[in-house]
Amino acid sequence: MSRLARWPRISHIDTAVQLKAKPGVWHRIGVYRSTTSAKSVAWGIRTAMGRQGQSYQPTGAFDAHTKQYGDHTAVIARYVGEAGR
């Protein structure tokens, strides 16, 4: 069995800046092979915790969820403002 090709890396710092530029607008952050990975990224964005979560400070300023696309799972996020939801 061959190794799967790497998927493009996501710059969460750049993504957070782009989301802040258009508050309230949903954007696709990335597509993941694993639902678990996608849910972990969405949790990190919502809570501003974890490896990628540091880019989405302060806690509650961003909203995120997952969406199924065939065999893959996408993370969708938006900036809701520093006052939170």
N, C-alpha and C positions, 0 to 999 in steps of 0.2 A: 504494500500500500504506500503510495507516495504522500509526501507532506503537502498540506494545503498551502496555497500561496498566501502570503500575509495580506491582510486587509489594510487599507490606508489608516494611518494613525490620525487621531483627532486632537487638534490643539484646543484644549478646553479653555485656555486663556483667551485665545482669539474668538472662540465661540461665545464666551460670556460677553465680550465687547460687542459682538454683532447682535446678540439678543438685547443688550441694553440700548442699542441704537434704535430698536423698533419694539418698544414696550407693548406687551399684550399680544404680539403676533407669534403664532406657533411656528417653530422651525424644526426640521429633522436634524438631529445631532449626529446620528450615525446608525448603521445597521450592523447587527451582531448575529453570529451564528447561534449563540446560546441565549435562550430566554433568561436564564439566570444572570448572565453577564449584563444583558440589557437592563434588567430590573435593578441590578446593583448600581449601574451608572445613573439610572433615573433617581434612585434613592439618594445617591451622592449629590446630585444636582439639587434636589428638594431640601436636603438637610445641610448642605454645604459641608459635608463630612467625607472622609475617605480620600483616596488619592486624587481623583478629579474634582472633588467637592470644594477644594480650596479655591478654585477659580470662581466659584459661584457664591461668594460671600456678599452680604450677611445671610444667615439662615432665614429662609422664607422669602427671599427676594426673587427666587425662580421657582417655577412649577414644571414638573416633568412627568411623563408617563410612557408606557410602551405600547406598541401597536404591531400586530402580526402582519408580515408580508410573506406569504408562502411559507418556506422553511426557515425564514429569518425573522428577527425581531428588531424593530426600529425604536429609537428613543426620540421622543418629541418633547421640546421644551419651549418655554417662553419666560420673559422677564415680567414680573408683576409689580416691581417696585420695592423699595427698601422698607416700606411699611408692612410688607407681606400681603397675604391674600385676604 
